């Protein structure tokens, strides 16, 4: 703590640098010093900390479940990035609100906790701030680490400072991990109450879609064989066009749907289709429908992935064959909408989700373009195989939806303990 007290000038420099680089909201830097910009609501307050966008998406699932189970609770959500703040401001329900997390200086931490006085602290996934956590423990505020993960690299680093790690991790009353491996890492660092609950992302609500838009697309596509390449990145549209042309020799009325991860790439994607001599159509903001003789339909819109997962029986998940080395995107969303799910080999950023699905044969991982095209053709031309894959996806999703209930069951005793403390 003495070191971090001495580090105040350094933190001010860090804040100024982040501000200059556009990584801080210039109107809300006071929050980074623990000074609030909103009033504290009356009654019980749960504080959920979600470092950035990935954790924020997990937090949203927990927030809705928490409210259903405890309707009287209000939720303060903190994060440390501008993008996560934007996501929260757009998607938080009325009983929840966002503030930036204070930087980890004792004085700023005290400002924050003195004002908000949370009854419960829930930290998502992995970001651990020593002063914040130690202060929670000193004040007797119950805390849980939810959806916890600890990579081999992070575990190795923590083991070099095992005593400090044990002290910080010991601030949590319970640690709820994504996998057994994560649990063993935390136990090796000295954590006592560790429970494997699985990944809370499995409990996400299915992606929304517009029923009228779906009806219009069903009429326009008229039962054509089709597949969707979702969240594509540079290089993947080229692959999709080549696969389309090869499979079209057997299925002349095949429709390939491309949903670029970044719709602003529409011109680049259209040029790729043109260079591959396939007839294409852009959906655009006016939602132009595909014609019967279109080969490729480019869905260059935001927020319509749920629509195309519902329309198409097969989904190939993007950024798994891309020129940037890949990383993958979330395959569970497609499985929730009833798709047979395919991926390329480079899905390392979503490895746990893909490993879980592969264990249940609920996703097909293809090692190269040749194998991908062959499997895609097989699914498009063999209805029984397609339906088997779709059924496996459905079974997998149904088996995993309970995760948030398991998390809540392990958090509720902490809330009950808080109520007892107040009553005393």
Secondary structure as UniProt FT lines:
FT   HELIX           2..6
FT   HELIX           8..20
FT   TURN            21..22
FT   TURN            26..27
FT   HELIX           29..32
FT   TURN            33..34
FT   STRAND          45..49
FT   HELIX           53..69
FT   TURN            71..72
FT   STRAND          74..79
FT   HELIX           82..91
FT   TURN            94..95
FT   STRAND          96..100
FT   HELIX           106..116
FT   STRAND          120..124
FT   TURN            125..126
FT   HELIX           130..138
FT   TURN            139..140
FT   STRAND          142..148
FT   HELIX           152..159
FT   TURN            160..161
FT   HELIX           162..169
FT   TURN            170..171
FT   STRAND          174..177
FT   HELIX           180..188
FT   TURN            189..190
FT   STRAND          194..196
FT   HELIX           200..203
FT   HELIX           211..221
FT   TURN            222..223
FT   STRAND          226..232
FT   TURN            234..235
FT   HELIX           236..248
FT   TURN            249..250
FT   TURN            252..253
FT   STRAND          255..260
FT   HELIX           263..265
FT   HELIX           266..275
FT   TURN            276..277
FT   STRAND          280..282
FT   TURN            284..287
FT   TURN            292..293
FT   STRAND          296..298
FT   HELIX           305..311
FT   STRAND          314..317
FT   TURN            323..324
FT   HELIX           332..336
FT   TURN            337..338
FT   STRAND          340..343
FT   HELIX           348..350
FT   HELIX           351..359
FT   TURN            360..361
FT   STRAND          364..365
FT   HELIX           369..381
FT   HELIX           383..400
FT   TURN            401..402
FT   HELIX           403..423
//
